[in-house]
């Protein structure tokens, strides 16, 4: 393939051309150059319809957007505050736990900062947390739940990995299990930082069974949702697509019919906003599968591995270089584009070094999660800037300590594979 084409496509990307068009153009030219019928691109896009798990993406996304339109975020904060607010650093832990749980259902869409930011930031300031800490906490927490099921990036990584013809492709259920302990590690590190920053100058409200019971009653409809969905998946009662359908139906009935917090007239707007995100993901995924097939046919991963192997023989060194690469990548690409573009290239190389595909997925997502709070493309920085009317640079400075702790967590996740693999279902 001509060297001029990648340069041209890169220039078009810098000028703002849609990413799916860049990927599709590269795939079409590649197949044409190899004298392969161009209908293969359309076939790859059509093949998406045969993936049963693919229906989980729009259903979980829709459910998350409906939850974001309701008062569920406020009830979630009240519940966690009633249970944890008495602890030292309790409000910071409340903010972290609420954001992580909410992000797990809304995905990497920025909804968490919009929905919870107005509740958590004033509460943190009122509790005498420094302004810089409060801004950094809320900005950083907006992507914390990406390793917890049923987060959309976990599902998307599984879909992409399953299309690569691996001998033992990772299941979505195993990815859900694998993200639990690494996600908790991130919460524990940031929670410990929150406890350290709590100077104890504000008198905390003592724990009250009546307050906790009231918060439980108010959240009684939403509280069973994660237990039903995840319990159903892990017990084998549901497959992921069925769990997504149950989630969407349950949320729709509760927030629209029972609570009435999302009026029927608002549903078309919620559907449109959620499906715009889904549509962008699926279009990029479709053309990327075609691009992936071209790279596999032309042995791009094999040649890349041979080149890397010349200079890097140790899996540990490879993982260190991979972390650096992914941290840089996270500053340039959003997580969905990065998954469909980069995973087909690095997954075969990582497997050649003996790295488990599930472990790679968790390492990849943990790194990309940090990209949400790093310029120039850190989406959470821009959303928080708009939400709190603060300059992006100020928010980036505020998020730096949290970024450092998350990088520490990434190093632990990277070099302690069993943290990700411990909960996997045993191989039959």
FENRA-V376514 format. One record per run of one state. SS is the DSSP state (H for helix, E for strand, L for the rest). FROM is the first residue (numbers start at 0). LEN is the number of residues. If there is no record, write none. Layout:
ss from len
SS FROM LEN
SS FROM LEN
//
This chain:
ss from len
L 0 2
H 2 12
L 14 4
H 18 15
L 33 5
H 38 12
L 50 1
H 51 18
L 69 2
H 71 13
L 84 5
H 89 17
L 106 4
H 110 16
L 126 4
H 130 11
L 141 2
H 143 4
L 147 4
H 151 11
L 162 9
H 171 26
L 197 11
H 208 10
L 218 1
H 219 16
L 235 4
H 239 19
L 258 5
H 263 34
L 297 2
H 299 12
L 311 3
H 314 16
L 330 4
H 334 18
L 352 4
H 356 17
L 373 5
H 378 10
L 388 3
H 391 24
L 415 2
H 417 4
L 421 7
//
